């Protein structure tokens, strides 16, 4: 069996992955808060952990892997969006959750086994909070329930910082009802105009952190294999998840492996609206950038490193994928190449796997290229966004005839004109003794071929 090695944020080292139960490998990844379109950075963890999901399915069997990615549909940002728009919270969350699902499908992410919505799991959250209170790890104050951070002597083990260091370096909510500045909210009261549920502490709603602990415990068990998300979630979200879950179930271990992907930049700068470099996945798709191109660019950087989205990378990715699709058209995928599998199994070394794919393409090994790309979620039939190229055979024949005439007359004006028109349409012209090949390249625009057809 393939040996998988993953870098564990908790232990700060790369480890051989050994699932608790090879017949039921379990992974939880923090999903979106659904109040708006997913920006490009939101797509990175979806792609990173989709690759891991595909790897686990390949190694252990699709029926033996359970992948949970939650949906946070109760949040102050959602409440604010409802208030300003006049729409109901459910209308907003239903719409934006579907937007997210559609956009992640467009970049090739498989649908997780479970996509639980926080509002459908309130009862387990309340039950978990009651357990924490009974164990002395939480307390009620002015309608709130807060986790008593200093009751967990191991708090900080994920981020590697002491509680005192965190207080000194972090922005924490100061409230008179807190015993300690680091204590965080498990439950908070709701006014009549806000979403709320009955509880032993009055009508209210859950804090952010308790959602994932409760849903992961219900769907995957008190101990499971992998917990993933963006590095921005490591503290405080994942640190707090780990603390409350470990204290509620002291004999369990919660997640055994923690994995975090680094953040995304655009042209070397942090993506932000103030810099004018903020855009959503849908923005790119609507501009004609295929979802597969977005995925390819992501895979070119190891998940543990900051990823820089650039226009040059996009163009190169599109050109490469068009060539690979032309090479593998009609080829039936088989087993992935051993070197590609080995690269992905080595802490998701997707950049290394792409290097092998480039080599296979250069060698003309279409069968291995197709099967290996499939493991990375590339060259599939379910990736939308590609403009279908017309049959370029007649154009290739016409250019070949023009070249033959030019060879005899020594007048290459007509050949050069047609090559220029093809290039303007994003078609790569390949001429050899064997003939003329036309391959759609980066920026291919079928509409510009009208004058030639």
ZAVO-724082 format. One record per residue (C-alpha): residue number from 1; z, x, y. Coordinates in steps of 0.5 Angstrom, whole numbers, plus 500, padded with zeros to 3 digits. Example, Ala and Ser with C-alpha at 12.3 -4.5 7.8 and 13.67 -1.06 7.14 Angstrom:
<sites>
SITE|num|Z|X|Y
SITE|1|516|525|491
SITE|2|514|527|498
</sites>
This chain:
<sites>
SITE|num|Z|X|Y
SITE|1|500|500|500
SITE|2|499|502|507
SITE|3|504|506|511
SITE|4|506|503|517
SITE|5|510|507|523
SITE|6|512|503|529
SITE|7|516|506|535
SITE|8|523|502|535
SITE|9|525|501|543
SITE|10|532|500|540
SITE|11|532|507|536
SITE|12|528|511|541
SITE|13|524|514|535
SITE|14|518|512|531
SITE|15|520|509|524
SITE|16|516|507|517
SITE|17|516|500|517
SITE|18|520|496|512
SITE|19|520|489|512
SITE|20|526|485|510
SITE|21|522|481|505
SITE|22|515|483|504
SITE|23|513|476|502
SITE|24|515|474|509
SITE|25|514|479|514
SITE|26|517|476|521
SITE|27|515|477|528
SITE|28|517|474|535
SITE|29|514|476|541
SITE|30|516|473|548
SITE|31|510|468|551
SITE|32|509|465|557
SITE|33|512|461|563
SITE|34|507|456|564
SITE|35|506|454|571
SITE|36|500|458|573
SITE|37|494|461|570
SITE|38|495|468|566
SITE|39|494|474|570
SITE|40|491|480|567
SITE|41|497|483|565
SITE|42|500|477|561
SITE|43|494|478|556
SITE|44|496|485|555
SITE|45|502|483|550
SITE|46|498|478|547
SITE|47|492|483|545
SITE|48|497|488|543
SITE|49|501|484|538
SITE|50|495|480|536
SITE|51|493|487|533
SITE|52|500|488|530
SITE|53|499|481|527
SITE|54|492|483|524
SITE|55|495|489|521
SITE|56|501|486|518
SITE|57|496|480|515
SITE|58|492|485|512
SITE|59|497|489|509
SITE|60|502|484|506
SITE|61|497|478|506
SITE|62|496|473|511
SITE|63|500|468|508
SITE|64|506|472|508
SITE|65|506|474|515
SITE|66|510|469|520
SITE|67|508|470|528
SITE|68|512|466|533
SITE|69|510|466|540
SITE|70|514|462|545
SITE|71|512|458|551
SITE|72|518|457|556
SITE|73|517|450|559
SITE|74|523|449|563
SITE|75|524|454|569
SITE|76|525|454|576
SITE|77|518|456|578
SITE|78|515|450|574
SITE|79|520|446|578
SITE|80|518|448|584
SITE|81|510|447|582
SITE|82|512|440|581
SITE|83|515|439|587
SITE|84|510|442|591
SITE|85|504|439|588
SITE|86|507|432|586
SITE|87|505|432|579
SITE|88|510|431|573
SITE|89|513|437|570
SITE|90|510|435|563
SITE|91|503|435|566
SITE|92|504|442|569
SITE|93|506|445|563
SITE|94|501|441|558
SITE|95|496|444|562
SITE|96|498|451|563
SITE|97|500|452|556
SITE|98|493|450|554
SITE|99|490|454|559
SITE|100|494|460|556
SITE|101|492|458|549
SITE|102|484|458|551
SITE|103|484|464|555
SITE|104|488|468|550
SITE|105|483|465|545
SITE|106|477|468|549
SITE|107|480|475|549
SITE|108|480|474|541
SITE|109|488|473|540
SITE|110|489|469|533
SITE|111|493|463|534
SITE|112|501|465|532
SITE|113|504|461|526
SITE|114|509|458|531
SITE|115|508|457|539
SITE|116|515|453|540
SITE|117|516|450|547
SITE|118|523|451|549
SITE|119|524|444|551
SITE|120|523|442|544
SITE|121|529|446|542
SITE|122|535|444|546
SITE|123|540|442|541
SITE|124|540|449|537
SITE|125|541|452|544
SITE|126|547|448|545
SITE|127|549|450|538
SITE|128|549|457|539
SITE|129|552|457|546
SITE|130|558|453|543
SITE|131|558|459|538
SITE|132|559|464|543
SITE|133|564|460|547
SITE|134|568|459|540
SITE|135|568|467|539
SITE|136|570|468|546
SITE|137|563|471|548
SITE|138|562|466|553
SITE|139|566|461|558
SITE|140|565|455|562
SITE|141|565|455|570
SITE|142|564|450|575
SITE|143|559|447|570
SITE|144|555|453|568
SITE|145|556|457|562
SITE|146|556|464|562
SITE|147|556|470|557
SITE|148|561|475|557
SITE|149|558|481|557
SITE|150|564|486|557
SITE|151|565|482|550
SITE|152|560|486|547
SITE|153|562|493|546
SITE|154|554|495|544
SITE|155|551|492|550
SITE|156|546|496|553
SITE|157|544|499|547
SITE|158|537|497|548
SITE|159|536|500|555
SITE|160|540|506|554
SITE|161|544|504|560
SITE|162|552|503|561
SITE|163|554|496|564
SITE|164|557|500|570
SITE|165|550|504|571
SITE|166|547|497|570
SITE|167|551|494|576
SITE|168|550|500|580
SITE|169|542|500|579
SITE|170|540|493|578
SITE|171|540|486|583
SITE|172|545|482|579
SITE|173|547|475|582
SITE|174|553|474|585
SITE|175|557|468|584
SITE|176|564|466|585
SITE|177|565|463|578
SITE|178|563|469|575
SITE|179|568|473|571
SITE|180|564|480|572
SITE|181|557|481|576
SITE|182|554|482|570
SITE|183|555|476|566
SITE|184|549|472|565
SITE|185|548|464|565
SITE|186|547|461|558
SITE|187|547|454|561
SITE|188|547|451|568
SITE|189|548|444|571
SITE|190|542|440|573
SITE|191|541|435|579
SITE|192|538|428|578
SITE|193|531|431|581
SITE|194|531|437|576
SITE|195|530|437|568
SITE|196|536|436|564
SITE|197|539|435|558
SITE|198|546|432|556
SITE|199|551|437|553
SITE|200|559|438|552
SITE|201|558|442|559
SITE|202|555|436|563
SITE|203|548|434|564
SITE|204|544|441|565
SITE|205|539|446|562
SITE|206|539|452|559
SITE|207|538|459|562
SITE|208|532|463|560
SITE|209|535|468|555
SITE|210|538|463|550
SITE|211|531|460|549
SITE|212|529|466|545
SITE|213|535|467|541
SITE|214|535|460|539
SITE|215|528|459|537
SITE|216|528|466|534
SITE|217|534|464|530
SITE|218|531|457|528
SITE|219|524|459|526
SITE|220|525|466|523
SITE|221|532|467|521
SITE|222|538|470|524
SITE|223|535|477|522
SITE|224|528|478|522
SITE|225|523|484|523
SITE|226|520|485|529
SITE|227|521|483|536
SITE|228|516|484|542
SITE|229|514|484|549
SITE|230|512|487|555
SITE|231|517|493|558
SITE|232|519|489|564
SITE|233|522|484|559
SITE|234|527|490|556
SITE|235|532|489|561
SITE|236|535|484|562
SITE|237|531|479|558
SITE|238|531|483|551
SITE|239|538|486|552
SITE|240|541|479|553
SITE|241|538|476|547
SITE|242|540|482|543
SITE|243|547|481|546
SITE|244|548|474|545
SITE|245|545|473|538
SITE|246|549|479|535
SITE|247|555|476|538
SITE|248|553|469|535
SITE|249|552|472|529
SITE|250|556|478|528
SITE|251|554|479|521
SITE|252|546|479|522
SITE|253|542|484|526
SITE|254|537|480|530
SITE|255|531|484|530
SITE|256|531|490|527
SITE|257|525|493|530
SITE|258|524|492|538
SITE|259|517|494|541
SITE|260|515|494|548
SITE|261|508|495|551
SITE|262|507|498|558
SITE|263|505|495|564
SITE|264|497|494|567
SITE|265|494|497|573
SITE|266|488|496|577
SITE|267|484|502|579
SITE|268|490|506|579
SITE|269|494|501|583
SITE|270|500|496|581
SITE|271|496|489|581
SITE|272|499|485|587
SITE|273|496|479|591
SITE|274|498|484|597
SITE|275|493|489|595
SITE|276|488|484|593
SITE|277|487|487|586
SITE|278|491|481|583
SITE|279|486|477|578
SITE|280|487|472|572
SITE|281|484|472|565
SITE|282|480|466|567
SITE|283|477|469|574
SITE|284|474|475|570
SITE|285|471|470|564
SITE|286|468|466|570
SITE|287|465|472|573
SITE|288|461|473|566
SITE|289|466|478|563
SITE|290|466|477|556
SITE|291|473|476|553
SITE|292|471|481|548
SITE|293|470|486|554
SITE|294|477|485|556
SITE|295|480|486|549
SITE|296|476|493|548
SITE|297|478|496|555
SITE|298|486|494|553
SITE|299|485|497|546
SITE|300|482|504|549
SITE|301|489|505|552
SITE|302|496|506|547
SITE|303|500|500|548
SITE|304|506|505|550
SITE|305|502|508|556
SITE|306|500|504|563
SITE|307|493|501|562
SITE|308|489|502|568
SITE|309|483|497|569
SITE|310|477|499|572
SITE|311|470|497|573
SITE|312|467|503|570
SITE|313|471|502|564
SITE|314|469|495|564
SITE|315|462|497|564
SITE|316|462|502|559
SITE|317|466|497|554
SITE|318|460|492|555
SITE|319|455|497|554
SITE|320|458|499|548
SITE|321|460|492|545
SITE|322|452|490|546
SITE|323|450|496|542
SITE|324|455|495|537
SITE|325|453|488|536
SITE|326|446|489|536
SITE|327|447|494|530
SITE|328|452|490|526
SITE|329|448|483|527
SITE|330|447|480|520
SITE|331|452|485|517
SITE|332|457|482|512
SITE|333|464|485|514
SITE|334|467|488|508
SITE|335|474|493|508
SITE|336|475|497|514
SITE|337|474|504|514
SITE|338|480|508|511
SITE|339|481|512|518
SITE|340|481|506|522
SITE|341|486|503|518
SITE|342|490|509|518
SITE|343|490|510|526
SITE|344|492|502|527
SITE|345|498|503|522
SITE|346|500|509|526
SITE|347|504|506|531
SITE|348|498|502|533
SITE|349|493|507|535
SITE|350|488|503|538
SITE|351|484|509|542
SITE|352|484|513|536
SITE|353|481|507|532
SITE|354|476|506|537
SITE|355|474|513|537
SITE|356|472|512|529
SITE|357|468|506|531
SITE|358|464|510|536
SITE|359|463|515|530
SITE|360|461|510|525
SITE|361|456|507|530
SITE|362|453|514|532
SITE|363|452|515|524
SITE|364|449|508|524
SITE|365|454|506|519
SITE|366|453|498|521
SITE|367|457|496|515
SITE|368|463|500|516
SITE|369|463|499|523
SITE|370|463|491|522
SITE|371|469|491|518
SITE|372|473|496|521
SITE|373|472|492|528
SITE|374|474|486|525
SITE|375|481|489|524
SITE|376|481|490|531
SITE|377|479|483|533
SITE|378|472|486|535
SITE|379|465|484|534
SITE|380|467|477|531
SITE|381|463|470|532
SITE|382|469|467|535
SITE|383|469|471|542
SITE|384|466|467|547
SITE|385|463|469|554
SITE|386|457|473|551
SITE|387|450|471|554
SITE|388|446|470|549
SITE|389|440|475|549
SITE|390|433|472|548
SITE|391|428|475|543
SITE|392|426|481|546
SITE|393|421|483|541
SITE|394|415|480|545
SITE|395|417|484|551
SITE|396|418|490|547
SITE|397|411|489|544
SITE|398|408|488|551
SITE|399|411|495|553
SITE|400|409|499|547
SITE|401|402|496|549
SITE|402|402|498|556
SITE|403|405|505|554
SITE|404|399|506|549
SITE|405|394|504|555
SITE|406|398|509|559
SITE|407|397|515|554
SITE|408|390|514|554
SITE|409|389|513|562
SITE|410|394|517|564
SITE|411|396|512|569
SITE|412|404|510|568
SITE|413|405|505|574
SITE|414|405|499|569
SITE|415|410|502|564
SITE|416|414|504|570
SITE|417|414|497|573
SITE|418|416|494|567
SITE|419|421|499|565
SITE|420|424|498|572
SITE|421|424|490|571
SITE|422|428|491|565
SITE|423|433|495|567
SITE|424|434|491|573
SITE|425|436|485|568
SITE|426|441|490|564
SITE|427|436|492|558
SITE|428|436|499|556
SITE|429|429|501|554
SITE|430|429|506|548
SITE|431|422|509|547
SITE|432|421|514|541
SITE|433|415|516|537
SITE|434|417|510|532
SITE|435|416|505|538
SITE|436|420|501|543
SITE|437|427|498|542
SITE|438|430|494|548
SITE|439|438|493|548
SITE|440|442|488|552
SITE|441|447|493|556
SITE|442|452|492|561
SITE|443|451|487|566
SITE|444|445|484|562
SITE|445|442|478|566
SITE|446|437|474|562
SITE|447|435|470|568
SITE|448|432|476|571
SITE|449|427|476|565
SITE|450|424|470|567
SITE|451|418|474|571
SITE|452|417|478|564
SITE|453|417|472|559
</sites>
